[in-house]
């Protein structure tokens, strides 16, 4: 079981998704799973997410028909296996030590 589940709802964000997922890959905290929930994207977002899932076993792609952000987040919760849970918007970029600081603060 991963210590941290990172849930990334994905919907038509092909212009931002790679930078977002690269920032997850670059984390100094490595005990995580990244559950990417494609919410019926009509652009290349799902293909981008699939590439990350294919090359890093910590990344997993779940697909569903479009249901909106809340449904995508809830699907991510249902699919997560980690002890802790965090949401990351697909157009956000993390500092490299973001999850190390987060989990460290929670542990204290």
N, C-alpha and C positions, 0 to 999 in steps of 0.2 A: 504494500500500500504506500502510495506517495504521501509525503507529509502535507503538501499543498496542492489543491486543485485550482487551476486557473481556468476560468470559463470565459471564452471569447465568443460573443454573439457576432455572427457574420451575415451582413446583408448589403450587397452591392457596394463593396468597399475596396475594389481592386486597386485603386490608386493609393491606398494607405496600408493595406493588410500586410504586405511584406515587411515594411519598416516596423510595424507593430510586433509581428511574430519574430523578427530578428532580435528585437529587444528582449523578448522572452528567452530565446536561445542563449543570449549573451549573459543571462543572470548569473551572479556569483553563487546564489543558492540554487542547487541543482536537483533537490529532492522534490520534484513537482511533476504533475501531469498537466497537460494543456488540452482542455476539451473545447474544440472549436465547433460551434453549432451554426451550420449554414441554414439560414431561415428562408430558403427558396430564392437565393440570388439569381438574377438574370444576366449577370456579367461574369467575369472570370474569377470571381472570389472563391468559389468552391474548388476550382482547379488549383489555385494558389495554395489553399489550405491543404488540399490532398498532397501536394508536393512536400509540405512540411511533415505531414503524417507518414509519408513514405520514407523519409530520410532520418526521422528521429522518433524512436519508439515512445517517447514521452508525450507526443502529440497524437491526438485522435480526432477524426472528423465525424460528426454526426450530422445527418441531413434531415430536414423536415420541410413540409410545405410552409409557405409564409404564414406566420401567425403573430408577428410582432416581437418587439424586444423582450417583453415580459415572458412570453411563451418560450423564446429561445433561451433565456436565462433559466427558466424552470426546467427545461429539457436538459440543460447543462448540469443543473443540480442533480437531477435524476441519474445522469450518466457518470457523475463524479465518484471517485473512490478515495479521495484524500481525507486526511484528518481535519485540515483547515480548508477554507473556501474563500476565493477572491474572484471578483469580476474585473475584466479588463475590456474596455471598449476597443473595437477593432481599428479605430483611428487614433489611438493613444500610443505613446512610446515611453517605455520605462527607463529610468536610470539603471545602470548595471547592477547596483546593489539594493534595489528596491525591495525585493522579497527577502533578502538576507536581513535587512533592517526590520521589516515587518515581522517576520517569524521570530527574530531575536527579541523584539519588544514584547511580543506575546509570551515568549518563554520566560521573560523576566517577571 
